[in-house]
């Protein structure tokens, strides 16, 4: 590779768009929701994939619960409380899914609603459409 090609390559990497925190959150929800959707209705035959998708979803919601529990979090108190409740619901519902007492549909619906809210806030903030996961 020539010096000019090296320089061009370096500048191309430097101009790659940086995602905002909301875009990163959207991508995280999109990824885990896609994993859950892929096993919906196939819980028995795809149990390892289901368990992994539930684990990733639980990790995401645990991160959110931890974030909204911090007093310095800038979100309104009511929204913080609702997100914390959803994290708790997700944890409990995931247990039921693993025991075969429920399916992942409710988790997918919750994540999809959160993604819609993030998408709406991105467009209102002028941050553009979320990058695909």
Wavefront OBJ file of the C-alpha trace (Angstrom):
o trace
v 0.000 0.000 0.000
v 1.353 3.424 -0.925
v 1.687 6.344 1.463
v -1.257 8.073 -0.241
v -3.441 4.981 0.185
v -2.423 4.728 3.838
v -3.355 8.368 4.421
v -6.676 7.982 2.633
v -7.479 4.878 4.657
v -6.636 6.661 7.911
v -8.869 9.630 7.076
v -11.747 7.387 6.058
v -11.628 5.697 9.449
v -11.495 9.070 11.206
v -14.618 10.300 9.438
v -16.734 7.342 10.522
v -19.801 8.659 12.318
v -19.895 8.309 16.084
v -23.164 7.092 17.520
v -24.905 9.034 20.245
v -25.810 7.296 23.526
v -29.443 7.009 22.393
v -28.392 5.421 19.118
v -26.241 2.937 21.027
v -29.184 2.136 23.309
v -31.418 1.642 20.274
v -28.869 -0.699 18.693
v -28.586 -2.737 21.895
v -32.362 -3.133 22.086
v -32.574 -3.962 18.376
v -29.939 -6.676 18.683
v -31.446 -8.426 21.693
v -35.001 -8.057 20.374
v -33.922 -9.672 17.121
v -32.408 -12.564 19.106
v -35.647 -13.013 21.057
v -37.783 -12.806 17.920
v -35.678 -15.457 16.201
v -36.620 -18.057 18.837
v -40.220 -17.020 19.499
v -42.429 -20.054 19.004
v -39.413 -22.371 18.856
v -38.546 -22.295 22.540
v -38.129 -26.062 22.943
v -36.062 -26.818 19.870
v -33.972 -23.655 20.195
v -33.577 -23.661 23.970
v -29.845 -22.777 24.003
v -30.505 -19.776 21.743
v -33.498 -18.811 23.866
v -31.447 -18.960 27.055
v -28.728 -16.816 25.469
v -31.227 -14.255 24.163
v -32.907 -14.052 27.577
v -29.524 -13.650 29.240
v -28.549 -10.805 26.903
v -31.933 -9.143 27.415
v -31.561 -9.456 31.186
v -28.069 -7.924 31.028
v -29.421 -4.988 29.042
v -32.286 -4.401 31.459
v -29.990 -4.807 34.484
v -27.770 -2.090 33.045
v -30.788 0.159 32.575
v -32.064 -0.533 36.106
v -28.649 0.285 37.536
v -28.462 3.489 35.519
v -31.915 4.770 36.476
v -31.346 3.921 40.149
v -28.515 6.464 40.349
v -29.687 9.768 41.785
v -27.713 11.772 39.222
v -29.606 10.205 36.320
v -31.097 13.038 34.288
v -34.357 11.331 33.366
v -37.596 12.421 35.053
v -38.382 10.469 38.222
v -41.556 8.902 36.799
v -39.739 7.611 33.727
v -36.922 6.260 35.877
v -39.441 4.427 38.058
v -41.205 2.947 35.033
v -37.947 1.756 33.509
v -36.932 0.188 36.808
v -40.294 -1.584 36.995
v -39.850 -2.877 33.435
v -36.431 -4.233 34.374
v -37.982 -6.111 37.284
v -40.814 -7.399 35.102
v -38.306 -8.543 32.487
v -36.319 -10.458 35.093
v -39.411 -12.230 36.441
v -40.923 -12.927 33.024
v -37.629 -14.351 31.766
v -37.764 -16.921 34.570
v -41.236 -17.950 33.447
v -40.059 -18.270 29.843
v -37.162 -20.488 30.895
v -39.559 -22.700 32.882
v -41.870 -22.981 29.866
v -44.670 -21.078 31.630
v -44.662 -18.135 29.191
v -43.198 -17.103 25.875
v -40.889 -14.235 25.009
v -43.629 -12.234 23.252
v -44.138 -9.808 26.142
v -40.397 -9.121 26.311
v -40.312 -8.425 22.585
v -43.280 -6.046 22.925
v -41.608 -4.145 25.765
v -38.320 -3.834 23.896
v -40.116 -2.727 20.745
v -41.975 -0.017 22.676
v -38.703 1.218 24.175
v -37.128 1.237 20.709
v -40.044 3.311 19.398
v -39.546 5.795 22.227
v -35.826 5.998 21.502
v -36.484 6.409 17.785
v -38.985 9.199 18.471
v -36.568 10.997 20.791
v -33.791 10.672 18.201
v -35.910 12.283 15.510
v -37.037 15.074 17.876
v -33.435 15.733 18.898
v -32.367 15.862 15.259
v -29.959 12.978 15.728
v -31.257 11.206 12.669
v -32.393 7.655 12.302
v -30.736 5.040 14.453
v -27.999 3.061 12.780
v -28.944 -0.540 12.107
v -27.672 -3.113 14.581
l 1 2 3 4 5 6 7 8 9 10 11 12 13 14 15 16 17 18 19 20 21 22 23 24 25 26 27 28 29 30 31 32 33 34 35 36 37 38 39 40 41 42 43 44 45 46 47 48 49 50 51 52 53 54 55 56 57 58 59 60 61 62 63 64 65 66 67 68 69 70 71 72 73 74 75 76 77 78 79 80 81 82 83 84 85 86 87 88 89 90 91 92 93 94 95 96 97 98 99 100 101 102 103 104 105 106 107 108 109 110 111 112 113 114 115 116 117 118 119 120 121 122 123 124 125 126 127 128 129 130 131 132 133
